[in-house]
Amino acid sequence: MDLVNPLAEQYAATLTTPDDGLLQSIQQETLEHHAHSHMLSSPVQGKLLAFISGLLQPKYILEIGTFTGYSALCLAQGLTDTGQLHTLELREEDAQTARSYFNKSIYKNNIHLHTGDAAEIIPSLPYSWDLVFIDADKISYEKYYELVLPRLSDSGLIIADNVLFHGQVLEATIKNKNAQAIDAFNRKVAADIRTEQVMLTVRDGLLFIKKRK
């Protein structure tokens, strides 16, 4: 299901400030060589992440789901000079790929890549998060949300990706287990009196969440 008209997507990409050379390389190499390249954020989505990070000027960013490193490098653009981005990846092969790109980046000393189970790693990181990007296994979104919300700074922001899950959350009867998990997560957040949220129909859907004041 095309959630956004492909011509509109192309038009938006054409009129969006292009990525730098390293980000373009990650896009091209991932799309050409990775079996799961559909998991990669688009350049328009990447630029949106960079914009949000630039506006927030976060000191501590948490990314759950590194993949090949593209979104981490977009998010890192808004870090303060001494800021840290901690990114978590389960698959060692993807972590190695991402690490090779991070080492070529001006943010290499600001990015800390952790390999393993995010649910185990998150509690071990002693930071108050200014920006959190959730883009990992969909069945665990609710778990990740509950782990990071208590540590979200008062002005912090959680961004959850793929909250439309290829349009499958719109089906009258949701059959796919990942789509079911995403729908349950979306509804949990909508009913949560601790937070307020806005869902954007960018690419595969982004949910912006902040603490209620």
N, C-alpha and C positions, 0 to 999 in steps of 0.2 A: 504494500500500500504506500503510495506517495503521499506523505503528510503535507509536504510543501511542493508546489508546482516546480518541477525541475528547471524550467526557464527562469523562475523567480530566484531559485538557488544560484543558478549560473549568473544572473544579473547582479545579485548581491555580492557574489565572489569577485566579479569583475570590478565592482565599485568599492571594494574594501581594500584598505591599505595592505599590500602584499607582505608576506613573511620575509624575514631575513634569510640569508643563504643556508644557514644550518637548519632552520625549521623547514625550508623547502626540501632539503636533502632528506630529512626524516620522513616527510610526506611521500616523496617519490620512492624512496627505498622501501618503505613499509608497504605502500600500495603495490609495488612490483614484486616483492619477495615474501611477504608474510601471508601465511595461509588464512589468517583472521584479520585481514586489513580493514574489514568493515568496522572494526572496533576503534579505529583511529578517529579522533576529533577532526572535523573539517577545518579548513583555514578560517572561515567566518566564525565558527564556534571558538577556535583558538584565539582569534583576535578579541572576541567578546570576553573570554577569560582574562586576557592580558589587560583589557580596559578596566574590568572590575577590580583586578588586583592593583592596578595603577591608582585607582580612585581610593581604595582602602588603605594603601601603603602598609600592608601587614608586616608584622615582625615574625610571626610564626604561621606557616601554612602547612596543612596536612593534606596529602593526596592519597586516597585509597584506591590503588589500581594504577600502576605506572605505565604499563604496556611498553611501548618503545621510547617513551620519554617526551613525546611532543607536548602534551598538555602541561607537564611539569615545567618545561622551559617557557611556555606561555605564561603560566602563573608566576614564575620567578621574576618576571619583568617588573612587578610592582613591589618587590621586597625592599625593605629598608636596607641600608648599607651593611648592617650587621645582622640582618634577618636570616632566618633558616626555613628551608622547605624540606619537610620530611615526606618522602614518598615510599609507598609500600607495594611490593610486587610478590606474588606467590611463585610465579614461574621463573626459574633461574635463567633460562635462555633469554627471555624478554628483559630481565634485569641486566644481563650482560650487555645486551644491545643498547638499552637506555644509558647505562654507565659509560659506554663508549662515546655517546653523544654529549653527555654531561661534561665529560673531560675536555671536550672541544669548546665548551661554552664559557662565557665570562662569569657565569653563575656557578662554576664547578665547586667553589669553596663554600657556597651557600646551600647546596643541595646535598641531602643525606638520604641515600637509598637503602632501604631495609628489605631484605628478602625473607619471606615466610608468611605465616598465617596472620592476617591483619588483626583478627580478634585477640590474638595474643600479644602482638606488638604494641597496639594502641595504648593499653594501660601502662606500658613501660615507659612511655614518652611523657616527661614531666613538664608539659607546656600548656599555656592557655592559648587556644587557637583563634587567630583572627580571621582565617579563611580555611574552609574545608571543602575539598572536592571529592565526592564519592562516585567512583566509576569502576566498581569491581563486580564480584559475583552478585547477581540480583537477589538471590534468596537471602543474602545476609544484610541487605540494606537496612532493615529495621534494627538489627543488632548493632551495626556501625553507627547508626543515628543515636541510639541510646548510649553508646560509648563516648561519642564526641560531644553531645549536647551539654553535659555538665561542665565540660572544659572549654566551651565556646565563650570567648570574651563578650562583654556586654554589647559591643558594637560589631561583633563578629558575624560572619555569613557562612552558611552551609549551602553548597551547590550540589545537587544530585543529578546525575546524567541518566539518559535513556528512560525517562519517566513516562514516555508514551510507548515504549518498547515496540517499535515498528508498527504502531497502530493497533497492536493486539489488545491493549487495554480498553479499546473502544468496542470490542466485540460484545454482542449480547450475552454470550456464554464464553468466558475466557478459558481456553483449554491448555495453553502452554504454561508450564509450571513457573517459568521465569516471569511471564506476563502476570500471572496470578500474584506472585510475590511483589512485583512492582505496584500493582493495583492496591494490594493490601498496605504497602508502605505509603503510597500517596494518600490513602484514606486515613491512615493512622496520623500522618502529619497534619492533615486538614482538621482532624478532631482534637489535636493536641492543644490544650489551653496554655501551654508554656511558650508556644511559638506562633508566628504568623508567616505566611508564605505566599508566593506568587509563582504560577507555572507559566513558562514561556514555551511556545511552539517553535523553538529553534531546533532545526535538524530533528533529532529523535526525542526532543523534550528536555527542558532543564527546569528543575524545581529550586527556587531560591527560598531559603529558610533563615529567619533570624529570631532571636529571643523577643518575646513580648515584653514591653516596658510597663 
